[in-house]
Amino acid sequence: MKKAYVLLAEGFEILEAFAPHDILTRCGVEVKTVSISGDKKVKSSHGIEVTADGILSEGGADDGDLLILPGGYPGYENLGNSEAAGSVLKSYYNSGKWVGVICGAPTVLVKNGLAADRKLTCHAGVRDRMGNYHVTGNPTERDGNLITADGAGHAPDFGFLLAEILTDPEAVKKARQGMQIP
């Protein structure tokens, strides 16, 4: 069974974390949420408190096939300021494992010196922070082992793109049918 981890930082965008979580789960992927703070309780950018499955400093996020970084403010800032999040991100990216990054979270790539040679997309509000990165402005992008999306409005598209990569077409078809998405 494939495994994915979603890193949760205070101020994460709930839809960007849990739309992919839901879709991947429907497709048979084991998905775990991991808090980057020392507490399993994490508040979203809209004040919704969730309980993560684990805490990054306690380990356990290294054995996945996919790492997801949701955006949301100040969630993506908190991800970018976390050495532990940067370390696991570099590990996944540099080893060729799948990395999914959405909304403002592509700035975490910049902060960690990753993916400067890749096409990606991000939220319009952070484009000026992407330096010389090749930002396409498309809703989603796939370049090598990097999958990016521009924001919460495309979180389901992002989730299905991740599912297409990790699972078989039949699983994705069943998930789409169950969600009544053509």
C-alpha positions in Angstrom: 0.0 0.0 0.0 1.3 3.5 -0.9 1.7 6.0 1.9 1.4 9.8 2.0 2.2 12.3 4.7 0.6 15.7 5.0 2.6 18.3 7.0 0.4 20.5 9.2 1.7 23.8 10.5 -0.3 26.4 12.5 -2.4 28.3 10.0 -2.6 25.7 7.3 -5.4 25.8 4.7 -7.8 23.0 5.7 -9.1 22.4 2.1 -5.6 22.1 0.8 -4.6 19.5 3.4 -7.8 17.5 3.6 -9.1 17.4 0.0 -6.0 15.5 -1.1 -6.2 13.5 2.1 -9.8 12.4 1.3 -9.2 11.7 -2.3 -6.0 9.7 -1.7 -7.7 7.7 1.1 -10.6 6.9 -1.3 -8.0 5.6 -3.7 -6.5 3.2 -1.2 -3.5 5.3 -0.1 -2.6 5.3 3.6 -2.5 9.0 4.5 -1.1 10.4 7.8 -1.1 14.0 9.0 2.0 15.2 10.8 2.2 18.3 13.0 5.5 20.2 12.6 5.1 21.7 16.1 5.5 19.7 19.4 1.7 19.3 19.7 -0.7 17.1 17.8 -3.3 19.8 18.0 -3.0 22.2 15.0 -5.2 25.1 14.1 -6.0 25.9 10.5 -5.9 29.4 9.0 -9.7 29.6 9.9 -9.3 28.5 13.5 -10.4 24.9 12.9 -8.5 22.7 15.3 -7.5 19.2 14.1 -5.5 16.5 15.8 -2.6 15.2 13.7 -1.7 11.6 13.6 1.8 12.3 14.6 4.5 14.9 15.4 7.4 15.4 13.0 10.0 15.6 15.7 9.0 12.2 16.8 9.9 10.7 13.4 7.8 8.5 11.3 7.4 10.6 8.1 10.4 9.2 6.3 8.8 6.0 4.9 6.2 7.6 2.6 5.8 7.7 -1.1 4.5 11.2 -1.1 4.9 14.3 1.0 2.2 17.0 0.9 2.7 20.6 2.0 -0.5 22.6 2.1 -0.6 26.4 2.0 -2.7 28.7 4.0 -1.4 31.8 5.9 0.5 31.7 8.1 0.9 27.9 7.6 3.2 28.1 4.6 5.4 30.6 6.5 5.6 28.3 9.5 6.5 25.4 7.2 9.2 27.5 5.6 10.6 28.5 9.0 10.7 24.9 10.2 14.1 23.2 9.9 12.5 19.8 10.5 10.0 20.4 7.7 12.8 21.6 5.4 14.8 18.5 6.2 12.0 16.0 5.4 11.1 18.0 2.3 14.7 17.8 1.0 14.9 14.1 1.8 11.8 13.4 -0.3 12.7 15.7 -3.2 16.3 14.7 -3.5 15.6 11.0 -3.3 13.1 11.3 -6.1 10.0 10.6 -3.9 6.8 12.5 -4.8 6.4 16.0 -3.4 3.0 17.8 -3.6 3.0 21.5 -2.8 0.0 23.9 -3.0 -0.9 27.6 -2.7 1.8 29.5 -0.8 3.8 26.4 0.1 6.0 26.6 -3.1 7.8 29.3 -1.2 9.1 26.5 1.1 10.8 25.1 -2.0 12.5 28.5 -2.5 13.5 28.8 1.1 15.1 25.3 0.9 16.8 25.8 -2.5 14.8 23.1 -4.2 13.2 22.8 -7.7 14.6 26.0 -9.3 14.9 24.1 -12.5 11.3 22.8 -12.5 8.0 24.2 -13.8 5.6 24.9 -11.0 2.6 26.9 -10.0 1.6 28.7 -6.9 -0.9 31.2 -5.4 -0.8 34.6 -7.2 -0.1 36.3 -3.8 3.3 34.7 -3.5 4.5 34.8 -7.2 6.7 37.8 -6.4 8.5 35.6 -3.8 9.3 32.9 -6.3 12.4 34.6 -7.8 13.6 33.1 -11.0 11.5 30.0 -10.7 9.5 29.0 -13.7 5.9 29.7 -12.5 3.4 28.8 -15.1 0.2 30.2 -13.5 -1.7 27.0 -14.4 -4.0 25.5 -11.9 -1.8 22.4 -11.4 1.7 21.4 -12.7 3.7 18.2 -12.7 7.4 18.3 -13.4 9.4 15.2 -12.5 8.6 14.2 -8.9 7.1 17.6 -8.1 3.4 18.3 -8.2 2.1 21.8 -7.5 -1.3 23.6 -7.4 -2.3 27.2 -7.2 -4.7 27.2 -4.3 -7.7 25.9 -2.4 -10.0 26.2 -5.4 -8.0 23.5 -7.1 -7.4 21.3 -4.1 -9.5 18.5 -5.5 -7.7 18.7 -8.9 -4.4 18.5 -6.9 -5.7 15.5 -4.9 -6.7 13.7 -8.1 -3.4 14.4 -9.8 -1.6 13.0 -6.8 -3.9 9.9 -6.8 -3.3 9.3 -10.5 0.4 9.2 -9.8 0.2 6.9 -6.8 -2.6 4.6 -7.7 -4.2 2.9 -10.7 -6.8 4.4 -13.0 -9.6 2.2 -11.7 -9.1 3.5 -8.2 -9.2 7.1 -9.4 -12.3 6.4 -11.5 -14.1 4.9 -8.5 -13.2 7.8 -6.3 -14.5 10.3 -9.0 -17.7 8.4 -9.3 -18.2 8.3 -5.5 -17.7 12.0 -5.4 -19.8 12.6 -8.5 -17.0 14.2 -10.3 -16.9 13.5 -14.1 
